[in-house]
Amino acid sequence: MLVDSAALTTSGALGGVAEAFVVHEIGSSSIVTLSFTDPAQRKSETATDSLFLGPTVSASSITGIPASPTDSGPSSTRPSSKESSSTGAEATFPRSGAVDLSLLPKLGGSALLTQLGMLPTDDLAAFVKSNPAAIHRLVVNPPRAASVSRWWTGLSSSEQLKFAASAPELAGNLEGLPFSVRDSANRVALRSEITAAKKSVNVGAGRGSLVSSKHHLEILKQIQRTLHTTKSEPNRQLMTFDPSGDGRAAVVVGDITKADYVSYLVPGMFFTVQGQMYDWTVIAQDLQQQQTSWLKRLATTDASYQGKTAATVAWIGYSTPGVLDITSLTRADAGAGFLGNAVQGVKAARHGAEPYVTVIGHSYGSTTAMVELAKGGISVNALALIGSPGAAAQSASQLSVANDNVYVGEAELDPIVNTAFYGSDPGAASFGAHKMDVSGTTDAITHKKLSAAVGHLGYFDPGSEAMRNLALIGLGKGSLVTDGSQADATRTLASR
């Protein structure tokens, strides 16, 4: 269950709108044996360690990502929009020449990635272990996903296996690599981090160090818990795992390798991996299961939907703001880059068979999403904004969203909506977004009673009109999204 952060309202310096945010927002690397597992086989096992490793398959199963002939659009990156100056031009990834180990820590981006791919196994493992800062810089500021995909497909099968096994913390976070590789690598990295964190807790260090180690271990355990599923639940994949600081993670529900529809859920303030990763993934699962149900229903009258599948991404891929930076867009700017890279990643890894991509932004997460989409560096098929505090863009037409598929939902008693705290109000008629009703109704297709969303966190309630509409937006069925008008029932029935 998502948690309110009302206890944080004791700060008198926040001001009205900012205070409303606080009240209503959710408050030793080593060479290892990797198993690149088919997602269909990645079901939960009872033993904890079996969460991380699956049946080994041939190396050929991880080399089928076609090279992307061109990058699409300008670079959309982490806090810096360009690669380090030491990387030179966008990667051509040379495959010959000696590697100067002494220079590697000074490199970044494409240049470092190229050199790492050329290292012998022992040298690569030694560099990763001795230079964690350089590896982390590459994790948070990697080359563009399309370039990474080209680099990966240029490696031999043995080189791919060597790289993923020697640098799992890097392989797991490089957008553009095959999803099975990233999931397996991230699970191995998670297991290694948990082992190291447990040792740190048990060494009897000073109080400050002990508190930090326990906090770190709790973050890791939350991710571990999130990955556990029952036999009846959809598969989950760990697509992002950055354990530094308060952590960043992204968990996929469903099979992102083959899904026809992929929806990213972007959270707002006070969301952390430790506090909300599990609950956010449960919400993603609820949405994925509702989308699966709708696809089956649609297939009964439209053969084009037969066999279609959906995946959702519980994305806490950035550090959301807290009390001290509640009025700033700094976190949104940084998060926008990470989100843009994630969207580029699914398109690069699925080049030639790109899914229908939807971004669902809640509260500050909606602002973050609009920051990135206003840049034009990425585009998505649909955008849903719920509980939004505003955007720098003046209108929906300024966002890189296909066919004007921008939807806005505003719940009753949500103090955040209509504030335009960070710019324009997406709910205003002048913004030009489609209204997504969340007030509760009877579904004209299923005849089920749908509940209303109330307050800032009610949009994700199971059985709500909000979740129904979010599911349909993610499936490209805007014609079935209710907007509260009298024409809803007629239009919906006519679309059956």
Secondary structure, DSSP 8 states (H G I E B T S, - for coil): ---B-GGGGG-TTS-HHHHHHHHHSB------------GGG----SSSGGGT------GGGG------SS--SS---SSSSS--GGG-SS------S---TTTGGG--HHHHHHHHHHS-HHHHHHHHHH-HHHHHHHHHS---HHHHHHHHHTS-HHHHHHHHHH-HHHHTT-TTS-HHHHHHHHHHHHHHHHHHHHHHHHT---HHHHHHHHHHHHHHHHHHHHH---TTS--EEEEEEE-STT-EEEEEES-TTT-SEEEEEE--TT--HHHHHHHHHHHHHHHHHHHHHHHHHHHTT-GGGTT--EEEEEEE-S----GGGTT-SHHHHHHHHHHHHHHHHHHHHTTTS--EEEEEEETHHHHHHHHHHHHTSS-BSEEEEES---BSSSSGGGS-BGGG-EEEE--BT-SSTT--TTSB-TTSGGG--EE---S-EE-TTT--EEB--BSSSGGG-TTBHHHHHHHHHHTT-GGG---SSTHHHHHHHHT-
